[in-house]
């Protein structure tokens, strides 16, 4: 019985194709005719071929294999010596550059794949389980608008008047504190009204008004931040489509006045208003309540669009309608993907901070 393992015979190399420069005798591991015959016998036995050839045929076959090995070694040596050293260096450099390029291509494809996944998820997302009807949706939104207006236009000014304060006579810091307290009162009133209207539907499903650090939503927030320059550009387009009439009086807001004055305390208070308070209660109302409620009657993507239009209209500024709608779509998409209010609040806060810092330039 022939041994079928070539590694047990020291005359058979583990890598016959590997050649080293030197004398011709050292290029081949077969130094005797018996080694030729032994190699041929083992070759055919490994391949499962029948051992029906003569000894002369085996010797001829082994000799031809040895000659082919010698010729391949000589050809390899000639081809390697004919290549200039500069070309070899360029080849090595190109090999070093290729992995970097392929890595960039991989990252670009990975981002595109993730973006397509986000868009596809919006069309395939399951709607929320909504225990109330359209009547409750309209009721909550109208009551929220009424409470927002009543608290900001009547309750807070009346309390300030009773306390002996007039907004017009306040300093920049006083106006900033007044804006912060007004925003807090409006937000708390809106959240209290929302809780009161939905109290008869408790307990709500687990994915309603969810606020959690868990989940893979960081990429969505980062992708939303990349949309900020586009949203800013839409502001200019909207202003060109709906310019401010020359007869309209130009009023400088208290935020802009504090920025011009460079009062650090006033600017810090306004930063809290626009980057902390406003994103919290606006996201609870528009993304936390309105968007999921609309999914009972329309697809998710349509719910995102309608809630974004309502979000833009709530700012009462037609010159900012287009960018606010697009911003609402971005935040709605982030919320619909994660079913979590924290990512949309964070993105909203970052956008307001982006605008605030842009005003400071």
N, C-alpha and C positions, 0 to 999 in steps of 0.2 A: 504494500500500500504506500503510495507516494504521500509525502508530507505536503499539506496544502497551505501551510503558513510560510510565506517568504521570509519573515523576520527570523526564523530559526536557522537559516542558512547564512553564514557571514559573507558568502561570496555574492549574495544578491543585495544591492544597496537599497536603503529605504527610500531614496529619491534619485532614480537613475537619470532624470533629466537635468540634474544640477551638475555643471561642469566647472572645473577649475583650470586656469591656464597652466601650461607646463608641457612636458614631453608627451608624445602621442600615446605611449604605453600607459600613462597615468590617466588618460581620458576615459578609458574603458575599464570596467571592473572585470572583464572576461579575459583572462590571460592564457588560458589553455583551451583546446578543443573540447575537453570534457566539461569545462564551465559553460561553453556554448550549448552543449547538449543538455546539461542540467538545467540551464535557464529555459530552454525551449520546452523541456518536459514539464517543468513547474508552471510555465505560462499556460500550456494547454490544459494542465490539470486544474488550474485555478479557474479557467473559463468554462470548465465542464465539457470540454471537447473529447471525443473518443480517441484513445491512444492507438490509432491504426496506421500511423506513418512509419516509414523506415528510419533507421538511424541516420542515413545520408540526408533524408529530408529534414530531420531535426537539426542536423548540423548546418545545412544550407540556410534554414530559417534563422538560426541563431547568428550565423555570420552576417546575414543581411541586416538584422537588427543592430548588430554592433557597428556595421558600416554607417547605417543611418544615424546612429548616435554620434559617431566621429564627425560626420559631415555637418550635423547640426551644431556641434561645438565650434567647428571652424567658422561656420557662417555667423554664429553669434559673436565670435571674437572679432571678425572682420567688420561687422556692422557696428560694433561698439567702438572700435578704433576709428572708424570713418566719421563719427559724429563729433563735431567741434565741441569744446568744453563750454563755450558760451551758450550753445543751444541746449546743452544739458542743464545749465543754470537756469535758463529761461523756462525750461520744462518744469524744473523743481519749483520755481516761483509761481508758475501758473497753477501747479498742484496745491500750493499753499493758499492761493487766492480763491480757488474754487469752493472749498468748504465754507468760507465766509460769505460768498455770494449765495450759496445754497441755503445758508442759515437765514439770510435776509429774505430770500424768497419764501422760505418756510414760515417765517414770522408774518410776512405779508399775507400769505395764503391762510394762515391761522386766524388772523384778524378778519379777513373776508368771510371765512367759514363761520366765525362766531357772529358776525353781523347778519349773515343770512339766517343763522339759527335764531337770532333775536326776532327778525322779521317773521320768520315762519311760525315762531311760537305765538305771535299775536293773532295769527289767523287760525291756529289750531287750539288756542287756549279754551278751556272749559269755562262757561259762565259761572258767576257766583250763585249760591242759593239765596234768593231774595225773598224774605217772608212777607214783605209789604207790597202794596200795589202802586200804580202810577200816581194815585191821589196823594199818598203819603210823600212821594218824592217831590211833587209840586208844593205841597204844604210845607215841608221842611225847608226848601229853598226860598220860598217867599218869606217865611218867618225869619230865616237867617238874614236875608237882605234887610228886613224891617228892623230886626234887633241891632244889626250893624249900624244902620243909619240913625236909629233912635239913641243908641248909647253914645255914638261919636258926635252927633249934632245937638243933642239935648241934655242927656244925663251928665256927661263929663263937664260941659261948659257951665251948667247950672251949679254943680258942686264947686267948681273953681270960682264962680262968682260969689257963692255963699262964703267961701273961704277967703275972699278978698283979693283974688288974683284975676288979672286981665291978661289974656294971651298976648295982646299987642304990646304990652309994657314989659314983658318978660325979657330977660337976657337970652343970649344964644343957648346957654346951658339950661335956663328955665324952660325955653321952648322945646329943647330936646327931651327934657324930663317930662314935660306935658305930653309930647307925642308918644313917649314910651308908656306912660300910664293910660293914655287913650287907647293905644293898640292892645294893651293887656286887658282893658275892660271890654273892648269889642270882641276879642278872641274868647275870653271866658264866658261872655254872654252867649256867643254863638255856639260854643261847645255845650253849655248848660241847656240851651234850647234843643239842640240835637239829641242830647241824652234824654230829655223829657219826652220828646216825640217818639223815640224808639224804645222807651221803657216797657211798653206793653208787648214787645216782641222778644224780650229777653227770656232765656239766654240765646245769644246770637251764635251762628256757626263760628268755628275756630279761626277761619280765614278773614273775618271781619275786624277791621281796625287793628290789624296785627302790627306790632312794633317789636322787632327783634334784631339782634346783631348776627344771628345765624343765617346761613344761606350763602350762595355764590352770586352775590349781586354787585361785587366790586367792579367787575368788568363793565357792567351796564352803566354804572355811575361814571366810570372813566370815559366810556364812549359818549355819554351825554355831555361831559365837559368838552369834548372835542367839537361839539356842535355850537359852542358859545360864539366863536367868530362868525359863524353863519347866521345865528340869531341876531347878532349885532349888525350884520350887513342887512338883514331884513328890516331893521329899524330905519335905515336910510332909505330903502326902497319904499317902505310904507309912508315915510315923510314926503317923498317925492310924489307919490300917488295922491296923498291927502295932505297937502301943505297947510300950515297954519295961516289963516286969513290975516291980511295986514291990519284989519280993523280989530282983531282980537288982542286984548291987552296981554302983555307978557308979564307973567307973575313969577317971581323967583321964590322957589319953595324954601322952607326953613332949613331943609337939609342942605341945599345949595348955599344958603347964607352961612351956615356953620362951616362949610368947607372953605368958603372964601375967607372967613375970619380966621381959619386955622386954629379954632379952639379945640384942644385935644379932648377935653371932657365931653363937649357937645358931640364931637365926631364919634367918640366911643359909644355914647348913648344911642345915636342914630344907627350905628353899626349893629347894636343889639336889636333894635327895632326891625331893621330890614333883613338881617341875616339869621335871627333866632326866632323872634315872635311871629312875624308874618308867615314864614314858611310852615310853622307848626299848625296854626289854625286853618290856613288856606288848604294845606294838603289833607287835613282831616275832613274838610267839607267837600272839596272837589274830587280828590282821588280816593279818600277813604269812604265817602258816602255816595256821591253822585255817580261816579264811574261804575262801581259794582252794581248799583241799583239799575242803571240803564242796560246792563248786560242781560237783564231779564227779558227785554223787549227788542234787542238788537245785538249784532255780533260785537265781539270785544273791540275790534278796530274802530267800529262806528261809535261805540261808547266812549272810546278815547277821544275821538274827534269832537263829538257833541259836548263832552265835559270840558274840553279845551276851549271851545268857543264860549261856553258859559264862564270859564275862568277869565278869558280875555275881556268879555263884556263887563265883568264885575270890577274891572279897573277903571271904567268910565273914561277911556282915552282912546279915541279912534286913531290917533297918530301912532299908537303902539299896538294896534289890533293884530296885525300880521305876525310880528315877532312873538307876541304873547300866545297866539294860537299855536305856533310851532313849538314854543317852549312847553306849553301844556301837553302837546302830543309826545314830546320826548319824555317828560316826567310821567305821563300816563303809561307809556310803553315800559318804562322802568318799573313802575308799580305793578302793572299787569303781569310782568314776567316773574317778579319776586313775591307778589301777594303780600308785600311788606311796606309799611309806610315810611320806615327809616330811610331807605334808599332815595325815594322821591323827595323827602324832606331835606336830606343832605344835598341832593342835586339842586333843589330850589334855593337852599341857603348859599351854595357856591355861586349860583348865577347872580343872586342879589349882591353878594360880596364882589363879584366881578364888575357889576355895574357901578357899585359904590366906589371901588378903586379907580374905575375909569373916569368918574366924575372928579376925582382928586387930582388928576393929571393937570 
